[in-house]
Amino acid sequence: MLCHTQQILLRLLMLGGLVLCLLLGQVALMSEPAAAVLRQHQDAPGVMRYHSQQSLPDELGNAWQVVLFKQITLGQPTRFNLRLVGFPGLAELTHPQLLEITTSGGKVLTAPDVFPQGAPAPNVGQYDFTDILNQLGTDDSLLFSVPLKGEKTLALKIPQPLVTEWQWLADELK
């Protein structure tokens, strides 16, 4: 009798473990991607750089690195730059071009190109984002649009949690 009871308990325990594994697997598959991580670097003595980096797909599924960074130099105002980096050979950004930012509320903002003479690589764009951050709401998601060579346009959707992280980065070390 004891052996039969042990078998039943063992089967219930195994069934419970299987159900737990299935539930944990489902949670892992249904969860959103992890938020970007804020990083800090010392570029030179007295020059600190803080940045947020995230990989996001464009409308064709190509990955783009989206990096917002601020550089703090003693005695100078803090500047924010947004860098877009595509996979080499897949897309070439044209310079100088404005980055067009459309908020979820329909507001259209523009950020000037930091590389007016051309970027260090054709798949890299960098934009002055200093004035843009102050104009974004806490509930905004964004759509970035910037011309590519060949009469194409890059369209990147920026999710609201990433915008919130950028605002946090802007507020840090004011």
C-alpha positions in Angstrom: 0.0 0.0 0.0 2.8 2.4 0.9 4.5 1.7 -2.5 1.3 2.5 -4.4 0.9 5.8 -2.5 4.5 6.7 -3.2 4.0 6.1 -6.9 0.9 8.4 -6.9 2.8 11.1 -5.1 5.8 10.7 -7.5 3.5 11.0 -10.5 1.8 14.1 -9.1 5.1 15.7 -8.4 6.3 14.9 -11.9 3.1 16.3 -13.4 3.4 19.5 -11.2 7.0 19.9 -12.4 6.0 19.5 -16.1 3.2 22.1 -15.7 5.6 24.5 -14.0 8.2 24.1 -16.8 5.5 24.7 -19.4 4.3 27.8 -17.6 7.8 29.2 -17.3 8.5 28.5 -20.9 5.4 30.3 -22.0 6.3 33.3 -19.8 9.8 33.4 -21.4 8.4 33.3 -24.9 5.7 35.9 -24.3 7.8 38.4 -22.4 9.0 41.6 -24.2 12.7 42.0 -25.1 14.9 43.3 -22.4 15.3 47.1 -22.1 18.6 48.6 -23.1 21.2 49.1 -20.5 22.7 52.5 -19.7 26.5 52.5 -19.8 29.2 54.9 -18.7 32.6 55.5 -20.2 35.5 57.9 -19.6 36.5 59.1 -23.1 39.3 61.3 -21.7 40.3 62.9 -18.4 37.4 65.1 -17.5 35.1 63.8 -20.3 32.4 61.3 -19.4 30.0 59.6 -21.9 26.7 57.9 -20.9 24.7 56.0 -23.4 21.7 53.8 -24.1 22.0 51.2 -26.8 19.3 49.0 -28.4 19.0 47.0 -31.5 15.7 47.6 -33.4 14.4 46.2 -36.7 13.4 48.5 -39.6 10.3 47.8 -41.6 12.2 45.2 -43.7 13.5 43.4 -40.6 17.0 44.6 -40.9 18.6 45.3 -37.5 19.8 48.9 -36.6 21.7 49.9 -33.5 20.1 52.9 -31.9 22.4 54.7 -29.5 21.6 57.8 -27.5 24.5 59.2 -25.7 25.4 62.3 -23.7 28.9 63.6 -23.3 29.8 65.6 -20.2 32.9 67.8 -20.5 33.8 70.0 -17.6 32.9 73.6 -18.3 30.8 72.8 -21.4 27.0 72.3 -21.9 25.9 68.7 -22.1 25.0 67.6 -25.6 22.9 64.5 -26.6 23.5 62.7 -29.9 21.5 59.9 -31.4 23.5 57.5 -33.6 21.9 55.0 -36.1 24.1 52.2 -37.3 22.9 49.7 -39.9 24.5 46.5 -41.1 27.3 47.4 -43.6 26.2 46.9 -47.2 22.5 46.9 -46.5 21.8 50.6 -46.4 23.6 53.9 -46.9 22.5 57.1 -45.2 22.7 60.3 -47.1 24.4 63.4 -45.6 23.5 66.0 -44.6 19.9 65.1 -43.9 17.5 65.8 -41.0 16.2 63.0 -38.9 12.4 63.3 -38.9 10.8 62.2 -35.6 7.1 61.7 -35.4 5.6 61.2 -31.9 2.6 59.0 -31.1 0.6 62.2 -30.8 1.4 63.2 -34.4 3.9 65.9 -33.5 6.8 66.1 -36.1 10.3 67.1 -34.9 13.6 67.2 -36.7 17.1 66.6 -35.5 20.1 68.0 -37.5 22.8 65.8 -39.0 26.0 65.8 -37.0 27.9 64.6 -40.1 27.3 67.3 -42.7 30.4 66.3 -44.7 29.8 62.5 -44.5 29.9 59.9 -41.9 32.8 57.7 -40.8 31.0 54.9 -42.6 28.1 54.9 -45.1 25.9 52.9 -42.7 26.2 55.4 -39.9 24.1 58.5 -39.1 24.4 60.8 -36.1 22.0 63.5 -35.1 21.9 66.3 -32.5 19.1 65.2 -30.1 19.7 67.8 -27.4 16.5 69.9 -28.1 14.4 66.9 -29.0 14.5 65.2 -25.6 12.8 68.1 -23.9 9.9 67.9 -26.3 9.1 64.3 -25.8 6.2 63.1 -23.5 6.4 60.3 -21.1 3.9 58.2 -23.1 5.4 58.8 -26.5 6.6 56.1 -28.9 8.4 57.5 -31.9 8.8 56.9 -35.6 12.2 57.8 -37.1 12.5 58.6 -40.8 15.6 59.4 -42.6 16.5 59.3 -46.3 18.7 56.5 -47.6 20.6 56.4 -50.9 18.6 55.2 -53.8 15.4 57.2 -53.0 14.6 54.9 -50.1 13.6 55.9 -46.5 14.6 54.3 -43.3 11.6 53.9 -41.0 12.3 52.8 -37.4 9.7 52.4 -34.7 11.0 53.5 -31.2 9.0 51.9 -28.4 7.8 53.9 -25.5 9.9 52.1 -22.9 13.1 53.1 -24.8 11.9 56.7 -24.9 11.4 56.6 -21.2 14.9 55.2 -20.7 16.3 58.1 -22.8 14.4 60.6 -20.6 15.9 58.9 -17.6 19.4 59.2 -19.2 18.7 62.9 -19.8 17.7 63.5 -16.2 20.7 61.7 -14.7 23.6 63.9 -13.5 21.9 67.2 -14.4 
